[in-house]
Amino acid sequence: MPRRFHKKSRNGCNQCKERRVKCDETRPLCSACTTRELPCIYSIPCPRRQSATEASPKPDPKPRAKPVFTSPKYDARHLLLMHKFSTETYQSICGDHSDMEDWQVLIPKLAFEHEFLLHGIFSLAALHIVATTPDSDQVISYLDTALQCNELAFAPFREALANLTPLNCDAVFAQSAIVTIIGIALPRLNAQHRGESFSMIETMMTVFELLQGASKILQISKPWRQASIFSKYDWRDNTALDPDMANAITQLRMLNSSIENTDSAQHSINQEAIDSLQDSFAKFTHAPHPAPILAWLTYAKREFVDGLRARQPFQLLILMNWAVLLNELGAHFWWAKGCGEELVAELMSELKDQNEKWKSALQWPQQRVGI
């Protein structure tokens, strides 16, 4: 009798394969396993049988449209900017080695959880390229990128600032520092490369406005920051002042005391600004860290800023003394280069009528910045 051939199949159950017998491939239990009361397990999924209609699909009378691919949210330039920040730009926020790891590693990690911080990092890195690149063809392109990213960061940052939590306070703290630096550097670089008019006083007014409400970051989030990366940023210091700086503070206090009897409210506002300035001077004497210098802007009260905007002479004089510290930062950081000197020069023009009355108080800032 001739041998019967059968079509080979690899879809049988595991038990029939082990016994080397033909499996009828009935699912879920084959006949052989059912008869022998054995567990029936298929390691190969049931093959899908093609229907007649599927085997010969009808032609589509309408040609299908090509798929539309949308551009990704972040592109190669954003990768370049993050690389720039984490290899170079982060150093322009650090005052010493103690916080370098925070800004190089931890802050970029936070940025992937808080988009306003991510856009802030992109903007600052783009400005760093503008300030340092020898390629003039790239300057305008990166300036536009800095402006765009800064605008994207603004609204979500203000919203987070108004709704501080233990989860976002470090990101808000980091962004407040970045916002301050961008606020100082961006208008100046934009004017330099686009030939637009520029006022250092107006730039500082804008920075004050951007930071209004930011002082509560330190106040509200203090309990949350005990184990946070910013817990060491306690900028108040009792370090003895540099003699010149101590003399400048003494002169400001004396001039302010003369208005106590005529305007006690204004005297109190000025006194707070001078006290904060003394803390910044003291911290700078200990170490030239940008945090306590920029913190003075954050702690300024709305009433003091209103006086600056109204060009009140004594408030402008206090700002001129702070400009000395900004000038010192310019010797170490690209974003502050030349800013302190320009601010003192503009303020001197504003205060020219006060020259005789405040002669000594006006001379010290000019001497310190080299005007």
C-alpha positions in Angstrom: 0.0 0.0 0.0 1.5 3.3 -1.0 2.6 5.7 1.9 0.2 8.6 2.4 1.8 12.0 2.5 0.4 14.9 4.5 1.2 18.5 4.5 3.6 19.4 7.3 2.6 22.0 9.8 4.4 23.8 12.6 1.2 25.1 14.2 0.5 22.0 16.4 0.3 22.0 20.2 3.4 21.6 22.3 2.3 18.2 23.7 1.9 16.6 20.3 5.2 18.0 19.1 6.9 16.4 22.2 5.2 13.0 21.4 6.0 13.4 17.7 2.5 12.7 16.6 0.3 14.7 14.2 -1.8 17.3 15.9 -5.2 18.1 14.4 -4.7 21.7 15.6 -8.2 22.0 17.1 -8.3 24.9 19.4 -8.4 25.5 22.3 -7.8 21.8 22.9 -6.7 19.3 20.2 -8.4 15.9 19.9 -5.3 14.0 21.0 -4.9 15.9 24.3 -8.6 15.8 24.9 -8.6 12.0 24.6 -5.6 11.6 26.8 -6.8 14.3 29.3 -3.6 16.2 28.9 -3.1 20.0 29.2 -3.1 21.4 25.7 -0.8 24.4 25.1 -0.1 26.2 21.9 3.1 28.3 21.8 2.3 29.5 18.2 -0.8 31.8 18.0 -3.6 30.7 15.8 -2.8 31.7 12.2 -5.2 34.2 10.7 -7.0 32.9 7.7 -7.5 35.3 4.8 -11.0 35.7 3.5 -11.8 35.7 -0.1 -12.5 39.4 -0.1 -9.2 40.1 1.6 -7.3 37.9 -0.8 -8.4 40.0 -3.7 -9.0 43.5 -2.5 -10.9 45.9 -4.7 -9.0 48.8 -6.1 -9.6 52.1 -4.3 -11.2 54.4 -6.8 -9.9 57.4 -5.0 -6.1 57.8 -4.6 -5.1 58.0 -0.9 -3.6 61.2 0.3 0.0 61.1 1.4 0.4 61.1 5.2 1.1 64.5 6.8 4.1 64.6 9.1 4.1 67.4 11.5 7.4 68.9 12.7 8.5 67.9 16.2 8.0 70.3 19.1 11.8 70.5 19.6 14.4 70.3 16.9 18.1 70.1 16.5 18.6 73.7 17.5 17.0 73.0 20.9 19.4 70.0 21.4 22.3 72.3 20.6 21.1 74.9 23.1 20.7 72.3 25.8 24.2 71.1 25.1 25.5 74.7 25.2 23.8 75.3 28.6 25.0 72.1 30.2 28.6 72.5 29.0 29.2 76.2 29.2 26.3 78.6 30.0 25.5 77.1 33.4 28.9 78.4 34.6 27.6 82.0 34.0 25.0 81.6 36.8 27.3 79.9 39.3 29.4 81.9 41.8 31.7 79.1 42.8 32.1 75.3 42.5 29.5 74.6 45.3 26.5 75.0 43.0 27.9 73.9 39.6 26.5 70.4 39.8 23.1 71.9 40.6 23.0 74.1 37.5 24.8 71.7 35.2 22.8 68.5 36.1 19.9 69.0 38.4 18.4 72.1 36.8 18.3 70.6 33.3 16.6 67.5 34.8 14.0 69.8 36.4 13.5 71.6 33.1 12.1 68.4 31.5 9.3 68.5 34.2 8.7 72.2 34.0 8.5 73.6 30.4 8.9 77.3 31.4 12.3 76.4 32.8 13.2 74.5 29.6 12.3 77.5 27.5 14.3 79.7 29.9 17.4 77.5 29.5 17.0 77.6 25.7 16.7 81.4 25.7 19.7 82.0 28.0 21.9 79.6 26.0 20.9 81.4 22.8 21.9 84.7 24.3 25.2 83.2 25.4 25.9 82.2 21.7 25.0 85.8 20.6 27.4 87.3 23.1 30.3 85.1 22.3 30.0 83.8 18.7 32.4 85.3 16.1 30.0 84.3 13.3 27.9 87.4 12.7 25.6 85.5 10.4 24.3 83.5 13.3 23.7 86.4 15.7 20.2 87.6 14.5 19.0 84.0 14.2 19.9 83.2 17.7 18.6 86.5 19.0 15.2 85.6 17.5 15.4 82.2 19.1 16.2 83.8 22.5 13.2 86.2 22.1 10.8 83.4 21.1 11.8 81.1 23.9 11.7 83.9 26.5 8.1 84.7 25.4 7.1 81.0 25.6 8.5 80.8 29.2 6.8 84.0 30.5 3.1 83.1 31.0 3.7 79.6 32.5 6.4 81.0 34.8 4.1 83.7 36.1 1.4 81.1 36.6 3.8 78.9 38.5 5.0 81.8 40.6 1.4 82.5 41.6 0.8 78.8 42.5 4.0 77.7 44.4 4.1 74.1 45.6 6.8 71.8 47.0 6.9 70.2 43.5 7.6 73.4 41.5 9.4 75.7 43.9 12.9 74.7 42.8 12.0 75.2 39.1 10.5 78.6 39.9 13.5 79.6 41.9 15.8 78.6 39.0 13.7 80.4 36.4 13.6 83.6 38.5 17.4 83.8 38.3 17.3 83.0 34.6 14.6 85.7 34.0 16.8 88.3 35.8 19.8 87.5 33.7 17.9 87.4 30.4 16.2 90.7 31.4 19.6 92.4 31.8 21.3 90.9 28.8 18.6 90.6 26.1 17.8 94.3 25.5 21.4 95.3 25.4 22.4 92.6 23.0 19.3 93.2 20.8 20.3 96.9 20.6 23.9 96.1 19.9 23.2 93.9 17.0 20.0 95.5 15.6 21.0 99.1 16.1 17.9 99.9 18.2 17.8 102.5 21.0 18.6 101.3 24.4 18.4 102.5 28.0 19.9 100.7 30.9 17.6 102.4 33.3 14.5 101.2 31.4 16.0 97.8 31.2 16.3 97.6 35.0 12.7 98.9 35.3 11.6 96.0 33.1 13.5 93.5 35.3 11.9 94.9 38.4 8.5 94.4 36.8 9.3 90.9 35.8 10.4 90.0 39.3 7.4 91.5 41.1 6.1 88.8 43.4 9.2 86.7 43.1 10.3 87.6 46.6 7.7 85.3 48.0 9.6 82.4 46.5 12.1 82.5 49.3 9.5 83.3 52.0 6.8 80.7 51.1 9.1 77.9 49.9 11.6 78.1 52.8 10.2 75.0 54.6 10.2 73.1 51.3 13.8 74.0 50.5 15.4 72.6 53.6 16.6 69.6 51.6 16.4 71.2 48.2 19.2 72.2 45.9 18.6 75.9 46.8 18.6 75.6 50.5 22.1 77.1 50.7 21.1 80.3 48.8 20.5 82.2 52.0 21.8 85.5 50.8 21.6 87.5 54.0 25.0 87.9 55.6 26.5 89.6 58.7 30.0 89.7 57.1 31.8 93.0 57.7 31.6 95.3 54.8 34.5 96.5 52.6 35.4 100.0 54.1 34.4 101.8 50.9 31.1 100.0 50.7 30.5 100.6 54.4 31.1 104.3 53.9 28.7 104.3 50.9 25.9 102.7 53.0 26.5 105.1 55.8 26.1 108.1 53.4 22.8 106.6 52.1 21.5 106.2 55.6 22.4 109.8 56.5 20.7 111.2 53.4 17.6 109.1 54.0 17.4 110.2 57.7 16.9 113.8 56.5 13.5 112.9 55.0 12.2 111.0 58.0 10.4 114.0 59.4 8.8 115.1 56.2 7.9 111.7 54.7 8.1 108.8 57.2 6.5 106.3 54.7 9.1 107.0 52.0 11.9 106.9 54.6 10.8 103.4 55.6 10.7 102.2 52.0 14.1 103.6 51.3 15.5 102.1 54.5 14.4 98.6 53.5 16.1 99.0 50.1 19.3 100.2 51.9 19.2 97.3 54.3 18.9 94.8 51.5 21.7 96.6 49.6 23.9 96.3 52.7 23.2 92.5 52.7 24.2 92.3 49.1 27.4 94.3 49.7 28.3 92.1 52.7 27.8 88.9 50.7 29.8 90.2 47.8 32.6 91.0 50.2 32.7 87.4 51.2 32.4 86.0 47.7 31.4 87.5 44.3 28.4 85.3 43.8 25.6 86.6 41.5 22.8 85.3 43.7 22.9 87.9 46.5 23.5 90.7 44.0 20.5 89.8 41.9 18.4 89.1 45.0 18.3 92.8 45.7 16.2 93.3 42.6 13.8 90.5 43.8 13.4 92.0 47.3 12.7 95.5 46.1 9.2 96.6 47.2 6.6 97.8 44.7 6.6 101.3 46.3 10.4 101.6 45.8 10.1 100.5 42.1 7.3 103.0 41.6 9.7 105.7 42.9 12.4 104.6 40.4 9.9 104.7 37.6 8.9 108.2 38.6 12.6 109.1 38.6 12.7 110.0 42.3 16.3 111.2 42.9 17.0 109.4 46.1 15.7 106.0 44.8 17.9 106.5 41.7 20.9 107.2 44.0 20.3 103.9 45.8 20.1 102.1 42.4 23.4 103.7 41.4 25.1 102.2 44.4 23.7 98.8 43.4 25.1 99.3 39.9 28.6 99.1 41.4 27.8 95.4 42.2 26.4 94.9 38.7 29.7 96.3 37.4 31.6 93.8 39.5 29.6 91.0 38.0 30.5 92.2 34.5 34.1 91.4 35.2 33.2 87.7 35.7 30.0 87.1 33.6 29.3 87.7 29.9 25.7 88.8 30.6 26.6 91.7 32.9 29.6 93.0 30.9 29.5 96.8 30.7 26.0 97.0 32.2 27.0 98.5 35.6 29.1 101.2 33.9 26.3 102.1 31.5 23.8 102.2 34.4 25.9 104.5 36.5 26.5 106.8 33.5 22.8 107.1 32.7 21.9 107.7 36.4 24.5 110.4 36.6 22.8 112.2 33.7 19.5 111.9 35.6 21.0 113.2 38.9 23.1 116.0 37.5 21.0 118.6 39.3 21.8 116.9 42.6 25.6 117.1 42.1 26.4 119.7 44.8 24.0 118.3 47.5 25.1 114.7 47.0 28.6 115.3 45.7 30.3 112.7 47.9 27.6 110.1 47.5 27.7 110.5 43.7 31.5 110.3 43.4 31.9 106.8 44.9 29.9 104.9 42.3 31.6 106.7 39.5 35.0 105.9 40.9 34.2 102.3 41.4 33.1 101.7 37.8 35.8 103.9 36.4 33.9 106.8 35.0 
